[in-house]
């Protein structure tokens, strides 16, 4: 019995110590802030994420529909429900929550692009420095526009 316990203990120690290299692997499926925003492909993917923030599913989550409902021309100040909508107050349901979450996700993504692209060096990915600067200016310009949109 003592011999079996010793064999199990040694086998357990061997298995546990041999897995340390396997467990300390790099992230291969997720992107991190330390490794992202370094290549033009990363910036293009990030800008696509900003454009993605425009889309929100659901009829009340459509930005155009929400803007139309909240406009003074739509409801013209009539009724208590209309006044609550004008003041962004909806006591029964948070109708516009998805719109706000997606909008601020897009703003956050655009801010990250603006911040990281300004300090990135893309000259190794283009044939001339002018092309790299043109790409950088276009990416920052798109992010600034989408942040304001």
Steps between C-alpha positions, in 0.01 A plus 500: 500500500782736588668421167182591307465832686864585421449419131183712483676790676800487265274471194291797617810715556638403160174583320449827688854626438508406132199718410645840589623576146169395352302720739714810441403553137438822312152622419420372155126568481474834676661831428646711778574871517873429514501314169215674317500826299849426369426416135279654232287183508438550873393860441269400215339232717459749784336755269260227387412457867414870519275471195342191658387714793251673269290184476269416789223244462142580597259768381548734795876450488533641151673834538292665228175382661610615846611838364166540324305412815703743710469785252261784584342468157390141566300532818460877519487506880176303515419266786686381806662209314639732237650732761669205672649396167625855438672497840646150448286374787318174454383368837370168371778391270841625396411521133811683384757309708632291209550811287701670774712192573586447133566871448744517788664172394567665165634814669731292717629307199557821305689654792726196519576526128576871525726449801690196372529599133655837584802331663528198268769471234369350177801584282613136488167395344506749211754573229528869584461707814240715322275195447533410868413857604206505259365175649547634853320827420214315328456260794501783754262702279255211470512440875443870573206510260341185641550622856308816411237315299 
